Amino acid sequence: MKVEDIKEIAKQHGIKTGKMKKTELIKTIQNTEGNEECFASGKAMECGQGNCLWREDCA
């Protein structure tokens, strides 16, 4: 997903994106949604969240 798309999602959650990088943006969105901040933590194969919006970019 492109950073511009992620920033739009963040804005929908009332998050001020400023100069946040992609990973920080996604983790902030995850936290705001009440989810574990697991993006890019190396848990993609074991997290069990197959429908996660960030799954395709997660490592």
C-alpha positions, -999 to +999 in steps of 0.1 A: +000+000+000+013+035-008+022+059+019-004+084+006-032+057+011-019+050+046-019+087+055-056+089+043-065+060+066-046+076+095-065+109+089-098+090+091-087+079+126-078+114+136-041+107+135-018+136+126+007+120+102+033+148+100+066+132+088+058+097+101+074+069+081+052+040+067+059+016+096+053+042+123+020+052+106+008+016+104+017+008+140-001+040+151-032+030+132-030-005+146-028+009+181-057+034+175-078+005+163-070-014+195-049-040+177-014-052+185+013-030+169+027-060+151+035-046+116+070-054+104+077-073+136+086-106+119+053-123+131+035-122+097+035-160+093+023-167+128+000-138+137-032-155+124-045-123+110-050-133+074-075-105+067-052-078+080-051-047+059-013-045+062-007-082+055+007-078+020+034-053+032+041-070+065+075-087+071 
